[in-house]
Amino acid sequence: MSSTPGNDPLRVGVSSCLLGEAVRWDGGHKREAFLFDGLGADVELIAVCPELELGLGVPREPIRLVDAGPGKGLRLVAEASGRDHTQAMADFSRERVGQLADLSLSGYVLKRRSPSCGVLGVPIWSGGGKSVPRLDGRGLFAAALHEVLPELPIEEEHHLRDPARREEWMARVLAYHQCFHPPS
């Protein structure tokens, strides 16, 4: 997995909480050992927490995706206060994903079910937020990442706990790296 002289290093973006950083809404983390043990020393991990980098702080009020109704679309809303962070997250995501693209990433690991980072299956609540959510959402940061870098191998952490799936994902990361970041 090592990079050779003249190549960009192999860089993988990662949700900061998965690296053991205490950035979650409750001040906790979701450290995943495979990121340290399974990816190898030659992979440079680039930590990003969209909610913290947006300025929401730690600890913070939980946020969720809310279906605001016809014509209003999905909103990123603070659970108790109802504060809407949708536009701020969209603006932040667009800028931060552009910065990440400039770093020549070759893959990304995102936090499952996060309203900012979840790839698939993020809960979407009805406008009142009282009902059981449907599980077909995509986090706003994850959506921006996919839009700007559609070929980038992106995976949620829970899938990469399986060694076979992790090996397949790493093969895609290496292929992406060779294709999009060839030797100079």
Secondary structure as GFF3:
##gff-version 3
##sequence-region A 1 184
A	DSSP	beta_strand	10	15	.	.	.	ID=ss1
A	DSSP	three_ten_helix	16	19	.	.	.	ID=ss2
A	DSSP	alpha_helix	34	37	.	.	.	ID=ss3
A	DSSP	beta_strand	43	48	.	.	.	ID=ss4
A	DSSP	alpha_helix	50	54	.	.	.	ID=ss5
A	DSSP	beta_strand	63	67	.	.	.	ID=ss6
A	DSSP	beta_strand	74	78	.	.	.	ID=ss7
A	DSSP	alpha_helix	86	102	.	.	.	ID=ss8
A	DSSP	beta_strand	105	110	.	.	.	ID=ss9
A	DSSP	beta_strand	122	125	.	.	.	ID=ss10
A	DSSP	beta_strand	134	137	.	.	.	ID=ss11
A	DSSP	alpha_helix	140	148	.	.	.	ID=ss12
A	DSSP	beta_strand	154	156	.	.	.	ID=ss13
A	DSSP	alpha_helix	157	160	.	.	.	ID=ss14
A	DSSP	alpha_helix	163	180	.	.	.	ID=ss15
###
